[in-house]
Amino acid sequence: MTIISLKELAVGDTGKIVGFDKTGTPYRKRLLAMGLTPGTEFKVTRFAPMGDPIEIKLRGFSLTLRKDEAAILVIEKL
């Protein structure tokens, strides 16, 4: 299992959420409420021109995350 950050994926790549970085406590509850729970698979659909925000598709909807929110996600590339 290779653990990477969301910014290391390219458009079209898929991944699975493994957990959250310990430094991201302020965002953890917000991300969980948005459906980003461990074990959830997603697909990267877009990056903004400057790299912020990032759009992913999961559970049938698209979700846009800022860099600081995306940075606390611990993911596995599928």
C-alpha positions in Angstrom: 0.0 0.0 0.0 1.5 3.3 -1.1 0.3 6.3 0.9 0.3 9.6 -1.0 -1.4 13.0 -0.9 -4.2 14.1 -3.1 -2.0 16.7 -5.0 0.2 13.8 -6.3 -2.7 12.4 -8.3 -3.5 13.5 -11.9 -6.8 14.1 -13.5 -8.5 10.8 -14.1 -6.6 8.9 -11.3 -8.6 7.1 -8.7 -7.8 6.7 -5.0 -9.2 5.5 -1.7 -9.2 7.5 1.6 -7.2 5.7 4.2 -7.4 8.3 7.0 -6.5 11.8 8.0 -3.2 13.5 8.9 -2.9 14.4 12.6 -2.2 18.0 11.8 -5.6 18.5 10.2 -7.8 18.3 13.2 -9.8 21.5 12.4 -10.9 20.2 9.0 -11.5 16.5 10.0 -15.1 17.0 11.1 -16.0 19.0 8.0 -14.4 16.4 5.7 -16.3 13.6 7.4 -19.6 15.5 7.1 -18.9 15.8 3.4 -18.7 12.0 3.0 -14.9 11.7 3.0 -14.7 8.7 5.3 -12.0 6.1 5.4 -12.5 3.4 2.7 -14.3 5.8 0.3 -13.1 5.6 -3.3 -13.0 8.7 -5.5 -11.8 10.0 -8.9 -9.9 13.2 -9.5 -11.9 15.2 -12.1 -10.3 18.6 -12.2 -7.6 20.9 -10.9 -8.0 24.6 -11.1 -5.3 26.4 -13.2 -3.3 27.4 -10.1 -3.9 24.0 -8.5 -6.5 25.2 -5.9 -9.2 24.0 -5.6 -9.3 20.3 -6.6 -12.5 18.6 -7.8 -13.1 14.9 -7.0 -16.1 12.7 -7.7 -17.3 10.3 -5.0 -20.6 8.7 -4.0 -22.3 10.1 -7.1 -21.5 13.8 -6.6 -18.6 16.2 -7.3 -16.8 17.8 -4.4 -14.4 20.7 -4.5 -11.6 20.9 -1.9 -9.1 23.6 -1.1 -5.4 22.7 -0.9 -5.3 23.0 2.9 -8.3 20.7 3.2 -7.0 18.2 0.7 -3.6 18.1 2.3 -4.8 16.4 5.4 -6.3 13.4 3.5 -4.2 10.3 3.6 -5.0 8.4 0.5 -4.0 5.3 -1.5 -3.8 5.4 -5.3 -5.8 2.7 -6.9 
